[in-house]
Amino acid sequence: MIEVDDVRKKFDTVQALGGVSFTARDGRITALLGPNGAGKTTLLRLLVGLLQRDHGSIAIDGLDPAREPIRIRDNIGFLTDQFGLYERMSTREHLVYFAQLHGMDAAAIARRTDEVVALLGMEDIIDRRVRGFSQGQRVKVALARTLLHRPRHLLLDEPTRGLDVMSTRALRRALATLREEGCCIILATHVMQEVTHLCDDVIVIAKGITVAHGSPRQLCERTGLANLEDAFVSLVGTDEGLVA
């Protein structure tokens, strides 16, 4: 479980986060919605201890990422839009390398690699070099790398950006399976279809603060609107950065 209470972060004169509070629970997918510049990526970086907050508290299974970042990262998988893949390495070589960084032994690496490859449908690229991979194939490699050590918490920053229909469907199936296994998943996205089909809870951030938190249905009921996209626009007061 991830608990965030009144978290604030400022960069020079820019208030990136002005007071964000929510709880993301195990076995659920929580969407993080907001216009461009709302502070979503800043929040994710605070959760993994890459940035230090100015105010408020964060607890991930009771641990504070500002105080125990290494322990936190042992139980978190973080997928950003910067994949950092090595062009001359194969998919399998990527997975082995990053598994070793997590202290996994050879038997565990082999077993978990087979599981992740099956989960994401990567059999066709497991022994190919990354150079020349499509965007969808790169996302799969980065996500597989993220899942290898069986993190209890998964943070995804716009994972479907640039994916084709089949890759998006494969990702949805993988996330649904991880939810069933009890993973706590936070999905930062602009794509309302993903939220409607996948997410149990929604956190709406605008201008660095939490403006709404509830299920997609609850947000629609709160605004009196029939679909989540319209409810989102009503809550944030702008359609900037919205992707249909």
N, C-alpha and C positions, 0 to 999 in steps of 0.2 A: 504494500500500500504506500502511496505517495501523498504526503500531506504538505500543503503550501499555505502559509498564513501571512498575509499582508506583506508580501515580498516586493521590495523596491530596488531599482538599480538606475544609476545616473552615469552618463558618459559626458564629462565636462558640463556643458549647459543643457544637454539633452536628457530628459527624463524618459528613459526607455521603458521602465516599469514603475508605475506609481501606486501600486497596491493590488497585488494579485493573490487571491485566496481560492483554494479548491481542495478536494480530495479525489484521488483516482484509486479505485479499488482493484484488488486482485480478481482475475477471471473476468475482466471487463475491458472493453476498448473505449477509451475516452478521447473524444475529438477536441482539438485545440483550434478554435476558429478565431479569425480576426483579419482586418484589412492589412495590406502591406504596411510595415512599420509599426504594427500594433505591439510588438515585443515578444512574439512567439519563439523565435530562434534564441533570443537573449534568455528567455525563461528556460529553454531546454539546456542551454550551456550552464546555467546556474544549477540545474538539477544534477548534472554530472560533475560539478566542481571545477569546470573550466573557467568560470568567472566567480567572483565573490560578490555576494549581495551587500547592499548598503543597509538594509533594514528587513525585519521580518524573520520568519523561520521556515526551514524545509526539513522534513523528516521522511526518509525512505526506509521503511521497515524499522523506524526508530532511530536511524543513523542520520547525522548531519553531513551533507557532502562537503561543506566548508571545513569541517574538522576531520573527517575520515574519508577523503576522496578515493583512496586506493580500495578500501573495503567496499565502498559504494560501487566502484567500477567493476568489481568482481561479480556483481549481481545485476549489472545494467548492460543492455545492448543499445548503442546509439548510432542511428543511421542518419547521416547528414547528406546534403546535396553535393558535398565534396568527397568523392569516393576514395581518392588516394590509392588507386590501384597501380600495380607495377606492370607495365606493358609487356615485358618479356617473360613474366611468370604465368604459368597455367593457373586455372581455377583451383586445381587440387593443391598446387604449391602455395597459393595464397592461404588456403584454409589450414594447411599444415603449419605454415609460418605463424599465423595469428593464434592458432591453438596452442602452439608451443609457448608463445608469449603469456598465455593464460595458465601455463604450468601443466597442461594436459599431457599424459603419456601416450606412447605410440598406439596402444590398443584402444584407448579412449578416443583418440583422434580418428582412427580408422572407422570405428563404430559410429561416431557422431557425424562424420563426413557422409557416410552412407545414408544416415537418417535425414540430414539436411538436404542432400541432393535429391532424395525422393520427395521430400516435402515441397521443394520449390521447382521440381521438374527440370533438373539441370544435367541430366544424363548426357545430353548431346554436347555440353561444353566443359565437362569436368576436367578433361585432359587437353583442352585447347588453350593456347596463349591468349591473354586478354586483348592484345593488339588486334584491332579490327572488330571488336565486339560492338554490338548495337547498344543503345542506351538501356533497353530492357535487360539485356544480358549482363551489363555492368551493374545494374541495380540488383540483380539476382546474386551476383558474386559478393557485392557489398553486404547484402542482407544475410547471405549464408555465413559470411565472416562474423557478422554481428550475433548470429544465433548459436555459433559453435559451442560456447561455454555454458549453454542453457541458462541464460539470464532470467531472473525472476521479473525484471522490469525491462520494457522495450520502449525506446523513444525514437519516433520516426518523424523526420522533418521533410514533408512533402514527398513521400516515397514513390508516388505514381506519376510524378512529373516526367513527361516525355515517353511514357510507356504506351505500347500498343494495347489493343483490346485483350489479346490472349495473355500478355504478361500481367496486365492489371487483374484479370480473373485469377491467375495463378497466385498473385500476391494476396488477393482477398481470401482465397482458400487457406493459404498458409496462416494468415492472421486469425482466421476463425479457429483453426486447429490449436494455435498457441493460446487463444482465449480459453478454449476447453481444457487446456492443460494447466490453467490457473495463472497465466502470465498477466501482469498488469501492463497494459499497452496505452501509451499516449501517442496520438496521431495528429500532427500538425498538418493541416491541409487547407486548400481553398475549394476543394471539389465537393460540392454538396451531395452528389450521388454517392460518393464514398461514405460520407457521414450517415446518410439515410440507410444505406444497405449494411453497414458494418458496425456502427458505433452505438454503444449503450448509453453513454453520457456525453454531454457537450459542454465545454467551457468556452464562453465567448469573451474575448478581450478586445477592447477598443481604447486607444490612446493610453495604453499601459496599465489599464485597470480591468478587473473582472466586472462585466456588466450583466452576465447571466450564467447560470449553471443548472443543468437539468437534462432530462432525456430529450431527444428530438421532438417527441410528441408534446412534452411539457412546454418546450419553448414555443411551439406552434400555438398551444392553448393560451399561453401567457400573452402572446401578441394578438391572438384572435385571427391568425392567418392560416391558410390551408397547407402551405408547404414550407419547408425549412429555409429555403433560399430567401423567400419573402420575409420570414421571421427574422433571419439574420440581418438583412438590410434594415429592418425596422429597429432592431436592437442597437446596431452600431451607428445608425444614422447616415450611412453612406454605402454605395455599392462599389467603392474603389477596391481594386484588387480581386474582385469576385470572378471566379471561373465557373461557367455553367457546366 
